[in-house]
Amino acid sequence: MSVVTDIFGDRVASPGDFPALLTLLARIREAYDPIDVVLYGSQARGEATAQSD
């Protein structure tokens, strides 16, 4: 279990739910070996609109 999952519980999405991110996450982990990768904002929540940055 990850640190983020411990804190946020069931509000954390599985990376498998976002296939387009799997390659990016693998590259980040290989280059930086982070404890966790946290995505936030309207894009991460799936609520992005034309006005989102």
Z-matrix of the N, CA and C atoms (Angstrom, degrees):
N
C 1 1.460
C 2 1.532 1 108.32
N 3 1.305 2 116.34 1 142.79
C 4 1.464 3 120.33 2 -176.72
C 5 1.520 4 111.42 3 -92.81
N 6 1.302 5 115.24 4 166.23
C 7 1.461 6 121.69 5 177.91
C 8 1.530 7 110.05 6 -60.04
N 9 1.323 8 116.42 7 -45.97
C 10 1.464 9 120.79 8 -178.55
C 11 1.523 10 110.78 9 -63.73
N 12 1.313 11 117.56 10 -43.24
C 13 1.460 12 120.64 11 178.32
C 14 1.518 13 110.88 12 -62.21
N 15 1.331 14 116.91 13 -38.62
C 16 1.464 15 120.45 14 176.77
C 17 1.528 16 111.26 15 -59.15
N 18 1.325 17 116.22 16 -38.82
C 19 1.463 18 121.05 17 -177.11
C 20 1.524 19 112.27 18 -80.19
N 21 1.355 20 116.14 19 -46.34
C 22 1.457 21 119.97 20 -172.01
C 23 1.525 22 114.75 21 -98.06
N 24 1.299 23 117.57 22 -9.73
C 25 1.460 24 120.99 23 176.11
C 26 1.513 25 113.66 24 57.57
N 27 1.333 26 116.13 25 -129.28
C 28 1.462 27 120.56 26 -173.90
C 29 1.528 28 113.45 27 -76.28
N 30 1.332 29 118.22 28 2.40
C 31 1.470 30 121.03 29 176.73
C 32 1.526 31 111.88 30 -85.26
N 33 1.322 32 117.45 31 3.15
C 34 1.459 33 122.11 32 -179.85
C 35 1.520 34 108.80 33 -98.97
N 36 1.334 35 116.09 34 125.92
C 37 1.462 36 120.89 35 179.06
C 38 1.523 37 110.07 36 -82.30
N 39 1.290 38 115.86 37 147.54
C 40 1.453 39 121.26 38 175.61
C 41 1.524 40 109.05 39 -74.55
N 42 1.335 41 118.65 40 137.07
C 43 1.459 42 119.83 41 177.51
C 44 1.528 43 111.86 42 -56.85
N 45 1.321 44 117.52 43 -28.65
C 46 1.459 45 121.39 44 178.13
C 47 1.519 46 112.84 45 -64.44
N 48 1.333 47 116.71 46 -18.58
C 49 1.466 48 120.75 47 177.22
C 50 1.524 49 111.42 48 -74.07
N 51 1.336 50 117.45 49 -13.14
C 52 1.457 51 122.84 50 -176.78
C 53 1.530 52 108.97 51 -131.00
N 54 1.333 53 117.43 52 76.67
C 55 1.471 54 120.72 53 -175.22
C 56 1.527 55 113.95 54 -54.64
N 57 1.316 56 118.18 55 -33.36
C 58 1.466 57 120.54 56 -178.78
C 59 1.528 58 111.44 57 -64.51
N 60 1.309 59 117.47 58 -22.82
C 61 1.467 60 120.47 59 -178.25
C 62 1.525 61 113.54 60 -88.42
N 63 1.315 62 117.99 61 -13.69
C 64 1.464 63 120.01 62 -174.84
C 65 1.525 64 112.06 63 -59.68
N 66 1.340 65 118.08 64 -42.81
C 67 1.456 66 120.83 65 178.76
C 68 1.519 67 111.05 66 -65.16
N 69 1.326 68 116.19 67 -44.74
C 70 1.463 69 120.31 68 179.06
C 71 1.526 70 110.97 69 -61.02
N 72 1.319 71 117.25 70 -45.74
C 73 1.464 72 120.60 71 179.86
C 74 1.524 73 111.06 72 -62.60
N 75 1.325 74 117.54 73 -39.16
C 76 1.462 75 120.84 74 178.70
C 77 1.528 76 110.69 75 -63.38
N 78 1.335 77 116.72 76 -41.30
C 79 1.468 78 120.53 77 179.26
C 80 1.529 79 111.26 78 -66.57
N 81 1.320 80 116.91 79 -40.28
C 82 1.473 81 120.61 80 177.88
C 83 1.519 82 109.96 81 -63.60
N 84 1.322 83 116.94 82 -45.43
C 85 1.472 84 120.27 83 -179.09
C 86 1.520 85 111.67 84 -64.21
N 87 1.333 86 116.51 85 -39.59
C 88 1.458 87 120.21 86 -179.86
C 89 1.531 88 111.30 87 -66.56
N 90 1.311 89 116.78 88 -42.06
C 91 1.461 90 120.83 89 -176.00
C 92 1.530 91 113.43 90 -77.99
N 93 1.331 92 117.03 91 -36.14
C 94 1.467 93 119.72 92 -170.25
C 95 1.524 94 115.60 93 -120.37
N 96 1.338 95 118.06 94 -15.71
C 97 1.469 96 122.43 95 -178.85
C 98 1.539 97 111.64 96 49.50
N 99 1.344 98 117.53 97 54.01
C 100 1.465 99 119.77 98 -178.79
C 101 1.531 100 111.86 99 -73.16
N 102 1.307 101 115.97 100 160.54
C 103 1.467 102 120.79 101 173.24
C 104 1.528 103 108.81 102 -66.71
N 105 1.307 104 117.25 103 -45.86
C 106 1.457 105 124.37 104 178.14
C 107 1.519 106 108.95 105 -152.10
N 108 1.314 107 115.66 106 162.46
C 109 1.458 108 122.18 107 173.71
C 110 1.520 109 106.00 108 -119.15
N 111 1.328 110 116.00 109 123.54
C 112 1.459 111 121.00 110 -176.39
C 113 1.523 112 109.36 111 -113.80
N 114 1.324 113 116.16 112 121.89
C 115 1.459 114 122.31 113 174.05
C 116 1.512 115 107.08 114 -106.77
N 117 1.313 116 116.51 115 136.45
C 118 1.459 117 118.92 116 -178.34
C 119 1.518 118 109.49 117 -143.77
N 120 1.295 119 115.86 118 169.39
C 121 1.456 120 121.54 119 -179.26
C 122 1.520 121 111.21 120 102.00
N 123 1.320 122 115.32 121 -176.87
C 124 1.467 123 120.02 122 -174.18
C 125 1.522 124 112.15 123 -64.35
N 126 1.331 125 118.16 124 -34.99
C 127 1.467 126 120.07 125 178.06
C 128 1.528 127 110.10 126 -63.57
N 129 1.320 128 117.48 127 -45.00
C 130 1.466 129 121.69 128 -178.57
C 131 1.523 130 111.24 129 -66.66
N 132 1.317 131 116.97 130 -32.90
C 133 1.460 132 120.54 131 179.08
C 134 1.514 133 112.72 132 -82.43
N 135 1.327 134 116.98 133 -9.35
C 136 1.463 135 120.71 134 -177.19
C 137 1.520 136 112.83 135 76.86
N 138 1.335 137 117.05 136 24.18
C 139 1.460 138 121.96 137 -176.66
C 140 1.522 139 112.51 138 -116.27
N 141 1.333 140 118.09 139 19.30
C 142 1.459 141 121.28 140 -176.03
C 143 1.520 142 110.97 141 -67.43
N 144 1.315 143 114.84 142 144.88
C 145 1.470 144 121.71 143 176.54
C 146 1.533 145 107.56 144 -125.64
N 147 1.322 146 116.02 145 179.54
C 148 1.462 147 120.95 146 177.78
C 149 1.535 148 110.84 147 -61.54
N 150 1.315 149 117.81 148 -22.98
C 151 1.464 150 122.55 149 -179.46
C 152 1.523 151 113.18 150 -87.57
N 153 1.315 152 117.96 151 -7.13
C 154 1.478 153 121.63 152 -179.65
C 155 1.511 154 110.41 153 -72.06
N 156 1.341 155 115.51 154 149.39
C 157 1.460 156 117.49 155 177.80
C 158 1.507 157 111.35 156 -89.04
